[in-house]
């Protein structure tokens, strides 16, 4: 499937020489099956807010190792542990810890149920999840792309995506409407943009 999408993106970009060359260099981009459960993925996504993926992955690795060593599930830990103790245990800001606790309470009260969320449309999913204080459209987009593997999500409020949009538009000397041009494969285009950033722009910043 992803190979077919790759060829579709190359075809859609054939009139844009620079972008086409970047997609070609990136090769086939895939959304891998998610190994984390819903709650763990939420924690990892909250950690990633406004920090680099590299730093976020390191923090998540240490937190995940803690749960494994303590033989306790993330949900059980956040459900039972006082907030002050959580803050002493993990290098997370108070707001981020609050966001995770908010989700814990919503799941416990069954105000949110993962199986029901899975069946919702993209729009309804975002409307439902953003009812949790601290959850915005970026978090919803990360869920839709990487947890539910939805193919046509465009994370327009992602800082790296914005940076790559400017980079490509400058190279093409025009303002491309990516959402129109590359639907229904915007999630895969986003993967390309993140890879373009790591391959071409990260070293410059």
Secondary structure by P-SEA (a helix, b strand, c coil): caaaaaaaaaaaacccaaaaaaaaaacccccccccccaaaaaaaaaaaccccaaaaaaaaaaaaaaaaaacccaaaaaacccaaaaaacccccaaaaaaaaaaaaaaaaccccaaaaaaccaaaaaaaaaccccccaaaaaaaaccccccccccccccaaaaaaaaaaaaaacccccccccccccaaaaaaaaaaaaaacccccc
